[in-house]
Amino acid sequence: MTEITVSEYSGFCFGVKRAVDMINKSIEEQSGRIYCLGELIHNRIFNESLKKRGVSFITASEIDSLPEDAVVFLRAHGTTKQIVEHLESRGIRYIDATCPYVSKIHKVVDAQPMETAVIVIGDEHHPEVEGIMSHAKGKGTVFADKAAIDDSHPNGEIDESDCILAVQTTYSGAEWERCKERIKELYPNVRVFETICNVTESRQKKTRELAEKSDLAVIVGGRNSSNTAKLFAIASEVCSNSFMIESANELDNHVEQIRSATKIAIAAGASTPSGIIQEVYNKMADIAREELSFAEMLEQSFKSLNTGERVTGIVLAVNPTEVKVDLGTKHTGILPYDEITAESGVNLNELFKVGDEVEVICGKFSDSDGTVLLSKKKIDMHKYWEAIKAANESGELIEGTVKEIIKNEKGYAGVIALYGPNKVFIPASQTGVPKGEELETLRGQKVSFKIIDVNDQKKRAVGSIKASNRISRKAAEEEFFANVQEGDKFEGKVRALMSYGAFINLGAVDGMLHISELSWGKLKKPEEVLNIGDTVNVFIKSVDKEKKRISLGYKTEENDPWNIFKNNYNIGDVVDATIVSLMPFGAFAEIFPDMDGLIHISQISDKPIPNPASVLKIGDKVTVKITAADFERRRLSLSIRALLEDAEAPAEEATEANAEEATEANAEEAAE
């Protein structure tokens, strides 16, 4: 009987699955015409399926001809720094699906000064390596393997005193060790960064183990996939009877090899969809089964799976409490609700449809019922744990739901957030909730957090909402300063009041509104016109993007009281006013906010008075006549006397003349 074993590390790695999930979501949301810069992943069959769903694949030279609604996907392997900058300068929307492990190398290289030489071990023509080298400011060198290093440096001469060494994420672990030791010999001061993806190492190790125990090794994946090619090279070293295929259809060319093998190992590259792996397994089993005797076929038909075995099944039925799964054996798989998710209130009919593929782990078998209990949560825990480790490496923020509030004898210890089925502990000091306040407000809330510590052995992770908030604020601030221009208008909220003005929150940042901008008149303190929490319309008066300082303006031509006066009042109008100050030479009366005029002492009464305070006090409501307006010097003359006198036109003209004379005579006093 032929034994076929599939490597547990076969199929999409975290970075590829992340990119695939991102593009699937965009296709479903239809947020714009989707273009992919190069192949999203190195798998021809998957990329063809994307084309059928409307995704277009383009080269860098086609960017400038994209339509306005274009959304460009940056592949899992990443792209060059120059292409990203070009997309941003053109204002083209893009979604960065670069694997976090690759992004980490970009950041490492980008952080090096100009004089640092960058050495990378990998394929210089691979898009991942091209992207990495685009971040090198100084000298950059790529070596394919140890032989290439020896050929370039036959005498072992040390050319650089300051250099770093990194490696392509999918590179062979064994060859990396050889290259690393040789580079250390040549450059004793080299700083080494271990940038091979840990999933890649596990995948290669498991492939070697299976191939060593088998008389046939089959590697499944795209022919242009670097990590698939490395798996084939590893398998070929220990199993001479090995071949590589892209799909199950190619097995027709290897029927005799399959039928003559008793132990077959299947491994797949990181860009190979699980559906293709399952098709290969099923067809290979069918080919092997054709040579079985009747007794062997009968035995095979009653073959059961083993506890702990991973298998991909087909959904037969879905109800609120469980999912039934066809595993291709005599046992029907039962996937209970609590082995699917730790969340409450999840509708299983929204998660699964009849005919869907689902990857599960076998649990307890019941021969009497013909069933086997399954778990999807255990597989998800492994996948999500890999995502947590990747986020810890890259600094990428992740999102989870707060499910538990942890208390101890001292009070609140922190909260537990679920990321998939995995628990992440967030200490009270990292929740962002002020000390002494209730953490219960976070229960049930979706929160973004940064992974700050990981214990891989115990599968424990610690997160920080506070760090996430800080990163989000910084990103929002950077975006604000990248786009803000002088004259831009905002509706802001008063955050703080100082003696010299007010701080206005504009969303991502605060701006300073000086007291001189708060009113066209004179203020002693901002509290005269503003309160904390007030909404105010402001504009950017000046911005220092380097120092991140913003000066705000409030006074405009539209709210200039003299423009309002000019558009709504005329000389000779009779208006109501309020006495706002008293001087020896007269009284100032406000006819509307920030617009007041002088009632000269001679215009307060039709009889002589010793001083204005003898007949008026601050706050009095009076009716006045507008007698003169000097727009150039911003001075307004008012009169009570003109309304008291019942004189003829000549007398009125004399009154206006007297008022104008009084205004000129007391101009300096009025200004004071």
Secondary structure as GFF3:
##gff-version 3
##sequence-region A 1 672
A	DSSP	beta_strand	3	6	.	.	.	ID=ss1
A	DSSP	alpha_helix	14	29	.	.	.	ID=ss2
A	DSSP	beta_strand	33	37	.	.	.	ID=ss3
A	DSSP	alpha_helix	44	52	.	.	.	ID=ss4
A	DSSP	beta_strand	56	58	.	.	.	ID=ss5
A	DSSP	three_ten_helix	60	65	.	.	.	ID=ss6
A	DSSP	beta_strand	70	74	.	.	.	ID=ss7
A	DSSP	alpha_helix	81	90	.	.	.	ID=ss8
A	DSSP	beta_strand	93	96	.	.	.	ID=ss9
A	DSSP	alpha_helix	100	110	.	.	.	ID=ss10
A	DSSP	beta_strand	117	121	.	.	.	ID=ss11
A	DSSP	alpha_helix	127	133	.	.	.	ID=ss12
A	DSSP	beta_strand	140	143	.	.	.	ID=ss13
A	DSSP	alpha_helix	146	152	.	.	.	ID=ss14
A	DSSP	beta_strand	163	167	.	.	.	ID=ss15
A	DSSP	alpha_helix	173	186	.	.	.	ID=ss16
A	DSSP	beta_strand	191	192	.	.	.	ID=ss17
A	DSSP	alpha_helix	198	212	.	.	.	ID=ss18
A	DSSP	beta_strand	216	220	.	.	.	ID=ss19
A	DSSP	alpha_helix	226	238	.	.	.	ID=ss20
A	DSSP	beta_strand	242	245	.	.	.	ID=ss21
A	DSSP	three_ten_helix	248	254	.	.	.	ID=ss22
A	DSSP	alpha_helix	255	260	.	.	.	ID=ss23
A	DSSP	beta_strand	263	268	.	.	.	ID=ss24
A	DSSP	alpha_helix	274	289	.	.	.	ID=ss25
A	DSSP	alpha_helix	294	301	.	.	.	ID=ss26
A	DSSP	beta_strand	310	318	.	.	.	ID=ss27
A	DSSP	beta_strand	322	326	.	.	.	ID=ss28
A	DSSP	beta_strand	332	336	.	.	.	ID=ss29
A	DSSP	three_ten_helix	337	339	.	.	.	ID=ss30
A	DSSP	alpha_helix	348	351	.	.	.	ID=ss31
A	DSSP	beta_strand	357	366	.	.	.	ID=ss32
A	DSSP	beta_strand	371	375	.	.	.	ID=ss33
A	DSSP	alpha_helix	377	394	.	.	.	ID=ss34
A	DSSP	beta_strand	398	408	.	.	.	ID=ss35
A	DSSP	beta_strand	411	419	.	.	.	ID=ss36
A	DSSP	beta_strand	422	427	.	.	.	ID=ss37
A	DSSP	three_ten_helix	428	430	.	.	.	ID=ss38
A	DSSP	three_ten_helix	439	442	.	.	.	ID=ss39
A	DSSP	beta_strand	446	455	.	.	.	ID=ss40
A	DSSP	beta_strand	460	464	.	.	.	ID=ss41
A	DSSP	alpha_helix	465	483	.	.	.	ID=ss42
A	DSSP	beta_strand	489	498	.	.	.	ID=ss43
A	DSSP	beta_strand	501	505	.	.	.	ID=ss44
A	DSSP	beta_strand	510	514	.	.	.	ID=ss45
A	DSSP	three_ten_helix	515	517	.	.	.	ID=ss46
A	DSSP	three_ten_helix	526	528	.	.	.	ID=ss47
A	DSSP	beta_strand	535	544	.	.	.	ID=ss48
A	DSSP	beta_strand	549	553	.	.	.	ID=ss49
A	DSSP	alpha_helix	561	568	.	.	.	ID=ss50
A	DSSP	beta_strand	574	583	.	.	.	ID=ss51
A	DSSP	beta_strand	586	592	.	.	.	ID=ss52
A	DSSP	beta_strand	595	600	.	.	.	ID=ss53
A	DSSP	three_ten_helix	601	603	.	.	.	ID=ss54
A	DSSP	three_ten_helix	612	614	.	.	.	ID=ss55
A	DSSP	beta_strand	621	630	.	.	.	ID=ss56
A	DSSP	beta_strand	635	639	.	.	.	ID=ss57
A	DSSP	alpha_helix	641	644	.	.	.	ID=ss58
A	DSSP	alpha_helix	649	665	.	.	.	ID=ss59
A	DSSP	alpha_helix	667	671	.	.	.	ID=ss60
###
